[in-house]
Amino acid sequence: MEHTTVLERFEHLEEVWPGGSMPRDIQLGTGTETWVGARSSDRRSSGFILRFGRDHRVALVATTAIAGLAAWFFLGIAPAIGEGIAASHQQDFEAAYVVLDSTMSGARGALETATDPESENLSDAVGPLGQFGIASAELAALGAAPLPGVPPLVPGSYVAELQPARDEAIATAGLAEAVSARLNAVVSYRLLLDGAFLIPTLPAVAADSDLDQLTAEISFMLVEASDALSRLPADPILDTVTEDATAALSGLEGWRADYLTAVTTGDSRTARALASDAAALVDEVEASMAEALSEFDSWARLELDGLRVSILQGLESVG
């Protein structure tokens, strides 16, 4: 019996392999032996994956998009954007309130100046009131503007929650603008009326050479008073003063002829009495003004106190 080694028997294995040829994939001694079964399985798996991806492409894209949107919302990206937009607008409201509040002391000082009958520096109230008015208008503009929009897919709930704060800003700005308008009105009123009824020196006796000058001065005073009264701003409290001033002007227009006649004829007694009458008419206007200014001061102080409360509430609502 012929003896062969194991290696020799394997070398002749191809001769007895069914079909006469051993597949190259499993030829021994090459160092590249693999099993046909394993390769066939890999090819089938790879083909299945390709076919599945090709047949379900739309579904896979939709699934990927949905997963991305889920991450967008559940990881807090979209809500954070919406919250950031709302927070930025809240800061705008807060800044506007702070600026308005910073002008309040100036407005109170201007009120004190404007309502002092003896005040000689009414123009000092103009600057502080201008700053107060600008701050009021800025808050009003912010409240009147629509709430900011949000990008697509970003929830708008945070911005929508600002609506009460916006409503409160509108109310506060409306109060501030109303107070500002009336404070400016009283200053303008005082400046106009203080330039009216500036009666010239009224002598009891005048030389013929001085009569023309005196007549011109009285006529100029009446024209100036009429012009000032025509430009007085309307105000519920000051309108009484306007009525009294109008009556005084009418009285002075009738007075002029009587006084000039007395001076011309040398009736010094009548001239002095008429000069006193003219001064009394002006005094009545000044007394009416003082009373109205006192009433206005009481009203404005209450309004400014209420405005300060409204500002603090507004700051709290956006803080």
CORSULKA-V815231 format. One record per backbone hydrogen bond with DSSP energy under -0.5 kcal/mol. NH is the residue of the N-H (numbers start at 0). CO is the residue of the C=O. Records with the same first field share a line. If there is no record, write none. Layout:
BEGIN
NH = CO / CO
END
This chain:
BEGIN
8 = 4
9 = 5
10 = 6
11 = 7
12 = 9
14 = 11
15 = 11 / 12
16 = 13
19 = 16
25 = 22
26 = 23
29 = 26
33 = 24
38 = 34
39 = 35
40 = 36
41 = 37
42 = 38
43 = 39
44 = 40
45 = 41
46 = 42
47 = 43
48 = 44
49 = 45
50 = 46
51 = 47
52 = 48
53 = 49
54 = 50
55 = 51
56 = 53
59 = 55
60 = 56
61 = 57
62 = 58
63 = 59
64 = 60
65 = 61
66 = 62
67 = 63
68 = 64
69 = 65
70 = 66
71 = 67
72 = 68
73 = 69
74 = 70
75 = 72
76 = 71
77 = 71
79 = 75
80 = 76
81 = 77
82 = 78
83 = 79
84 = 80
85 = 81
86 = 82
87 = 83
88 = 84
89 = 85
90 = 86
91 = 87
92 = 88
93 = 89
94 = 90
95 = 91
96 = 92
97 = 93
98 = 94
99 = 95
100 = 96
101 = 97
102 = 98 / 99
103 = 100
106 = 102
107 = 103
108 = 104
109 = 105
110 = 106
111 = 107
112 = 108
113 = 109
114 = 110
115 = 112
116 = 114
118 = 115
123 = 120
124 = 121
125 = 122
126 = 122
127 = 123
128 = 124
129 = 125
130 = 126
131 = 127
132 = 128
133 = 129
134 = 130
135 = 131
136 = 132
137 = 133
138 = 134
139 = 135
140 = 136
141 = 137
142 = 138
143 = 139
144 = 140
153 = 150
154 = 152
159 = 155
160 = 156
161 = 158
162 = 159
165 = 161
166 = 162
167 = 163
168 = 164
169 = 165
170 = 166
171 = 167
172 = 168
173 = 169
174 = 170
175 = 171
176 = 172
177 = 173
178 = 174
179 = 175
180 = 176
181 = 177
182 = 178
183 = 179
184 = 180
185 = 181
186 = 182
187 = 183
188 = 184
189 = 185
190 = 186
191 = 187
192 = 188
193 = 189
194 = 190 / 191
195 = 192
198 = 196
202 = 200
205 = 262
209 = 206
210 = 206 / 207
211 = 207
213 = 209
214 = 210
215 = 211
216 = 212
217 = 213
218 = 214
219 = 215
220 = 216
221 = 217
222 = 218
223 = 219
224 = 220
225 = 221
226 = 222
227 = 223
228 = 224
229 = 225
230 = 226 / 227
231 = 228
238 = 234
239 = 236
240 = 237
241 = 237
242 = 238
243 = 239
244 = 240
245 = 241
246 = 242
247 = 243
248 = 244
249 = 245
250 = 246
251 = 247
252 = 248
253 = 249
254 = 250
255 = 251
256 = 252
257 = 253
258 = 254
259 = 255
260 = 256
261 = 257
262 = 258
263 = 259
264 = 260
265 = 261 / 262
266 = 261
267 = 265
270 = 266
271 = 267
272 = 268
273 = 269
274 = 270
275 = 271
276 = 272
277 = 273
278 = 274
279 = 275
280 = 276
281 = 277
282 = 278
283 = 279
284 = 280
285 = 281
286 = 282
287 = 283
288 = 284
289 = 285
290 = 286
291 = 287
292 = 288
293 = 289
294 = 290
295 = 291
296 = 292
297 = 293
298 = 294
299 = 295
300 = 296
301 = 297
302 = 298
303 = 299
304 = 300
305 = 301
306 = 302
307 = 303
308 = 304
309 = 305
310 = 306
311 = 307
312 = 308
313 = 309
314 = 310
315 = 311
316 = 312
317 = 313
318 = 314
END
